Amino acid sequence: AQSVAQPEDQVNVAEGNPLTVKCTYSVSGNPYLFWYVQYPNRGLQFLLKYITGDNLVKGSYGFEAEFNKSQTSFHLKKPSALVSDSALYFCAVRDRVTGGGNKLTFGTGTQLKVEL
Amino acid sequence: ETGVTQTPRHLVMGMTNKKSLKCEQHLGHNAMYWYKQSAKKPLELMFVYNFKEQTENNSVPSRFSPECPNSSHLFLHLHTLQPEDSALYLCASSQTASMNTEAFFGQGTRLTVV
């Protein structure tokens, strides 16, 4: 079975500082990994994904994530946080093994709060 | 806007009512999904439709009944719901249901069962 863990319910960062939102995953095969962001009263918006190739993936709004196979992690990062980045962030995984099927498994979400 | 529209945005219904949630996408996608989002819990995949065919039912109670008349529209028919069914119901679509495609989500319907 595939699973995702986001160990932090909330991350607080000062504007201008770098931010990291952590994600670890468990799959039986190789993963497809995704990050989504949810602003209040909105649906989820796609940020970036890792499919294959370069372990460092760049996405929307200056976000990037690094795939680390040995640590089974896919942490979301941004060099300089903005107050407008404050939102709920979800990591998600699909197992490339057929048994993963159509199921995209999400983490419980991490609330990012960026303060002045 | 993501191109996926859900109506209504908010719905309050009694346990004996029958109501339907609607989702529409104008992205030319062939796969559509229903998710349930409850506080402090991971998003739960409920149903998947790929080219109008249901390909996944994630052990969802029969009081939730999906309908996909065409690739652009998806409905979730609700009847005799329970208070614990109160949640944000999210519709999503993707190019296909293949594993490397990202999904685009609607804004959700906030459902309250009283």
Interface residues (C-beta under 8 A of the other chain):
Chain A: V4 Y32 F34 Y36 N41 R42 G43 L44 Q45 F46 K49 I51 F90 R94 D95 R96 G100 G101 N102 K103 L104 T105 F106 G107 T108 G109
Chain B: T2 V4 Q6 A31 K40 K41 P42 L43 L45 V48 N50 T55 E56 N58 L90 A92 A97 M99 N100 E102 A103 F104 F105 G106 Q107 G108
